[in-house]
Amino acid sequence: MDKKAKKILMETYWSAQGWKSAPQTFTGEDFEYAKSQGTMFDRLSITHDAIVQDIYRWHQEVITKEQVVQAFLHSLSTRQIQWRSILSSWALTVHLPLHTYEERRAVHANTSSCGDCNFNRLMSNDQYTNEDINILNFERIKWGGIRLNHLLYCWLDLKLFTEQSPSTINVAPEDVQILKQMIQAIEECDENEGARKLEKRWKDLFPANKHERDVLMEIWGYAGLLVPLDTPRKLRGGSGDFNSVAIWQGDDRYSSSALTYYFGEYL
């Protein structure tokens, strides 16, 4: 990733004090430079149906599970976290059928009025008008993504993966070792420990800060690796810090079938 372009993107939204209250207008020499490097973009207007068509085509013709897994593993030791959420973006959309927003309305709309998006836990709108997708890329690069189950974020994540990911991504022995240590840490969780406790168990296993580890757990949740089982909850409610793993607890462990599906060749 071009360092200058990344710096421009970061400084658009973030300062030493945190979020900027009024990001700069997307014009000028710096913005044009970041655009030329594929790091920032003009505001976007697009329909749900066009997004679904793109995603469906990428799954059919461009992106494979193997590429996604390699990118995710590669991100562990290198801390190239921009390639981390591709695992959840791929998992959330791989079974998404080619459909229109009005084709099947959700009976009980949890995340979307679109039945197909709602079934796949995706938050979606019929129309996206004048959207700032730079903030999505900022979150992707800084923390590994925040709005992981938003259809627009998955679209951008998959799009940038098709356009910018290296043709070959090495999975180093260090990446596999980190993966195995992450799995072991899950196995060692007490039955009543929640996601926050798991985050602390992962603390010294790979280079990351707390926010990055939080996002990584969410990615595993949306990918079906950390899934609450149909057993009594031993925690006092869920954790407001999380979404997909809000009610996960230690005795849920991980999905063995999902672990084998994604990482079987490395274990």
URCORJO-V934311 format. One record per residue. N is the residue number from 1. PSI is psi in radians with two decimals (none if undefined). Layout:
BEGIN
N:PSI  N:PSI
END
This chain:
BEGIN
1:2.36  2:2.17  3:-0.70  4:-0.77  5:-0.72  6:-0.74  7:-0.70  8:-0.79  9:-0.83  10:-0.77  11:-0.19  12:-0.64  13:-0.30  14:2.49  15:-3.11  16:-0.40  17:-0.03  18:-2.59  19:2.42  20:2.38  21:-0.50  22:1.54  23:2.62  24:2.74  25:2.51  26:1.20  27:2.96  28:3.03  29:-0.76  30:-0.78  31:-0.74  32:-0.64  33:-0.82  34:-0.63  35:-0.72  36:-0.39  37:0.09  38:0.44  39:-0.53  40:2.85  41:2.74  42:2.78  43:2.60  44:2.35  45:2.17  46:2.69  47:2.76  48:-0.78  49:-0.66  50:-0.68  51:-0.81  52:-0.69  53:-0.76  54:-0.87  55:-0.76  56:-0.76  57:-0.73  58:-0.70  59:-0.64  60:-0.59  61:-0.34  62:-0.95  63:2.30  64:2.76  65:-0.69  66:-0.74  67:-0.72  68:-0.81  69:-0.76  70:-0.74  71:-0.76  72:-0.86  73:-0.72  74:-0.54  75:-0.31  76:-0.91  77:-0.50  78:-0.32  79:0.51  80:1.29  81:-0.15  82:-0.31  83:0.14  84:-0.80  85:-0.08  86:-0.46  87:-0.83  88:-0.64  89:-0.71  90:-0.81  91:-0.68  92:-0.38  93:-0.14  94:-0.51  95:0.17  96:2.07  97:2.83  98:2.00  99:2.95  100:2.84  101:-0.65  102:0.00  103:-0.82  104:1.95  105:2.47  106:2.32  107:-0.83  108:1.70  109:1.76  110:-0.71  111:-0.39  112:2.66  113:-0.30  114:2.14  115:-0.73  116:-0.74  117:-0.74  118:-0.72  119:-0.57  120:0.26  121:0.48  122:2.34  123:2.13  124:2.69  125:2.84  126:-0.73  127:2.47  128:2.05  129:2.16  130:0.75  131:2.45  132:1.72  133:-0.09  134:-0.63  135:-0.56  136:-0.72  137:-0.61  138:-0.86  139:-0.63  140:-0.74  141:-0.61  142:-0.73  143:-0.17  144:0.16  145:2.64  146:-0.88  147:1.07  148:-0.58  149:0.30  150:2.28  151:-0.71  152:-0.67  153:-0.78  154:-0.73  155:-0.85  156:-0.75  157:-0.82  158:-0.69  159:-0.83  160:-0.54  161:-0.73  162:-0.53  163:-0.49  164:-0.25  165:2.52  166:2.60  167:-0.57  168:2.30  169:2.12  170:2.34  171:1.90  172:2.77  173:-0.57  174:-0.64  175:-0.77  176:-0.69  177:-0.72  178:-0.79  179:-0.82  180:-0.66  181:-0.63  182:-0.76  183:-0.76  184:-0.68  185:-0.64  186:-0.76  187:-0.48  188:-0.06  189:2.43  190:2.73  191:-0.46  192:0.25  193:2.46  194:-2.94  195:-0.62  196:-0.67  197:-0.67  198:-0.70  199:-0.71  200:-0.59  201:-0.50  202:-0.10  203:-0.78  204:0.23  205:-0.48  206:2.75  207:2.00  208:2.71  209:3.10  210:-0.77  211:-0.68  212:-0.68  213:-0.67  214:-0.82  215:-0.68  216:-0.70  217:-0.71  218:-0.70  219:-0.80  220:-0.59  221:-0.85  222:-0.44  223:-0.05  224:0.25  225:-0.71  226:1.76  227:2.20  228:2.31  229:2.95  230:1.11  231:2.80  232:2.42  233:2.31  234:0.03  235:2.77  236:1.40  237:3.14  238:-3.13  239:2.17  240:-0.11  241:-0.23  242:2.89  243:-1.28  244:-0.45  245:0.41  246:-0.64  247:0.19  248:2.49  249:2.84  250:-0.69  251:-0.06  252:-0.43  253:-2.24  254:2.85  255:1.97  256:-0.65  257:-0.72  258:-0.67  259:-0.76  260:-0.71  261:-0.79  262:-0.83  263:0.17  264:-0.71  265:-0.25  266:-0.09  267:none
END
